[in-house]
């Protein structure tokens, strides 16, 4: 365990930015680390509001997969309170972050689970693109000093079982959930639907 932790710290120090790092690189990393994650809820919302039934089902499946992933991450954090780099005074931090458990990375988990869920739902190219973005987000969070490399690797590796679990469970309740949410959606947004602003 000590050897693994030493390796983790050594890799972190190789990637972590310093006060003499490029300002442009730090700003790009901040964009990837903090704001790129907004792409996922925007994408799911667009799929729901203007997509066909199959797209809505994919969006809902992704949402439930991510929900399961974040719940499991919280349980892992409660069982293993691994400190972040800045919490032990290692390296440099360039964005604010609470000193909560570092493992696994929630940002990486959200992106990777979304990628795998889309892949399993028949959208392989979108899944591949999101996996590429997962790497950019994860490396950026190491670069900015808020995560260890193994936090990112853990988030990436754990995401596939989360997505597979939801994919396997989906036939048992997915269609009923989709039908119920569709009915509520049509009721709550009846006016915009009637005006043609969004799909029924």
N, C-alpha and C positions, 0 to 999 in steps of 0.2 A: 504493500500500500504506500509506503514511504517513497519507493522508487517511482511509482506511478504519479504521485503528487509532485515529486521533483521534476519529472518529465513534463507534467502539466504546466508547472511554473516556468520552466525553461522555454517551452513553446510560446507561452503567453508573452514573455519578455522579448522574444524574437518578433512578434507581431504588433505589440502595443506601441502606439505612437508616443513621441516624446515632445517636450516643448520646442524642439528645433525641427519637428516634422512639418511638411508642407501644409500651409493654411488651407489651400484648396483641397487637399486630400482629407483633411480633418472635416471640412464642411461637407464634402461628398459622403464621408462615412456617417456624419450626423444625419444626413438625409436618409441614407439606407437604414441606419440603425433605429431611427425614431419615427420616420414619416412614411416609409414605403409600406408599412403594415396596413395603412389606411386603404391600400389598393384592394385588400381582401373583402372588407365589408362593402365597399363601393361595388366591386364585381358581383358579389352575391345579391345586393339590392337591385342592380340592373337586371340580373338574370330573373329575379322574382317579378319585378314590375313590368318588364317588357318581353319576358321569355315565354316559350310554350310550356306545356305541362312537364315535359322531360327536363327542360332546363330548371324549372322550379324544383323538381325532385332532386336534381343534382345539387342545387344551392342548399336545400334543406339538409341533404345528406352530409354535405361538407360542414354545415353549421353544427350539426349534432356530433360529427367526428371531432371537430375542434373543441366543442364543449366537453366531450369525454376526455380528450387529451389534457385540457387545462385542469380538469378535476383530478386526474391521475398525477399531474405535475405537482399540484398542491399537496397531495398525500405524500409524494416522494420528498418534498421540501420539509414536511412536518417530521418525517422519519429520519432525514439526513440533512441537518442544517449546515450545509457547506458554505463557508464565507466567500464573498466576492473578493477579487484582488485588492480593491481599495480598502476593504474592511481589515485586511492584514497589513496595509501599508506598502503593498507591492505595486510598482509601475505607476502610471499616470492615468488620471481619469479626466475625460473631456466633456462628459454630460452628467447631469444630476441623476442619481438613482438611489432608491432605498437600499439599506444594507440587509435585504432579505436573502433567503437561501438562493444560491447561484445555480444549483443543478436541479433539473436541466433547464436550458434557456427557453422561456415561454415564447419569445419572438420566433426562435428557430422552430419550435414545436408547432406553432400556429401555421407558419409558412409551409413546413414540410408535411404536416397532416393534411393541409389543404391540397398540396400537390399530389400526395398519394391518393386522397379521396377522389379527386378529379380523374386521376389515372385509372383507378378502379371503376369509375363510372363511365369509362369509355372516352375520356378526353386526354389521351396520352400526351399530345403536343403541349397542351396547356399545363399538364402536370410537369413535363420536362422544363418548361419555362419557369414555373414556380419553384422547382428545385434549384435552378440556377440562381434565382433571386434569394432563395434560402441561404445559399452559400455566401452571397454578397452581404446579406443582413447579418449572418453569424460572424463572418470575419470582421465586419465593421464594428460589431459590439465588443469583440476582443481588442481591436485596434483602439477603440475609445476607452478601454479600461474597465468595462463593467461585467465582463464574462471571461471565464477560462476556456481554452480550446476544448476541454472535455465536456463542458456545459453544452457547447454547440454540437459536438459529436453525439452526446447523449440525446439531445433534443431531436436530432436527425434520425438516429437509430430507433428511438422509442416511438416515433411518429408512425412508422409503418404498421406495427401491431395495433395501434389505436385505430388507424384507418381500416385495417383488415377486420378488426372486431366489429366496428360499426357496419362495415359492408356485409358481414355475415349476419348481423342482427337485423338489418334493415327490412328484409322481407316480412318479418314478424309484426312490425308496427308502422313501417314507413308510409305505406299507402293510406292507412287510416289517419295518420298524422297530417299528411299532405292534404287529404280531403277536408279535414277539419279546419286547417289553417286557410285553405282556399275559400271555404265558406265565410270564415270570419273576415278575411281580406275583402271579399266581394261586398260584404255588408258594410264594413267600415269605410271603404273607399268607393262606395257606390257612385258618388257624384263625379269624381275624376274618371272613373271607368266609363260612365255615361257620356262624358265629354270627349272620350277617346284619348285622354292624356296617358293612361296606362292600360295594360291589357287585363281583360277579365279572367 
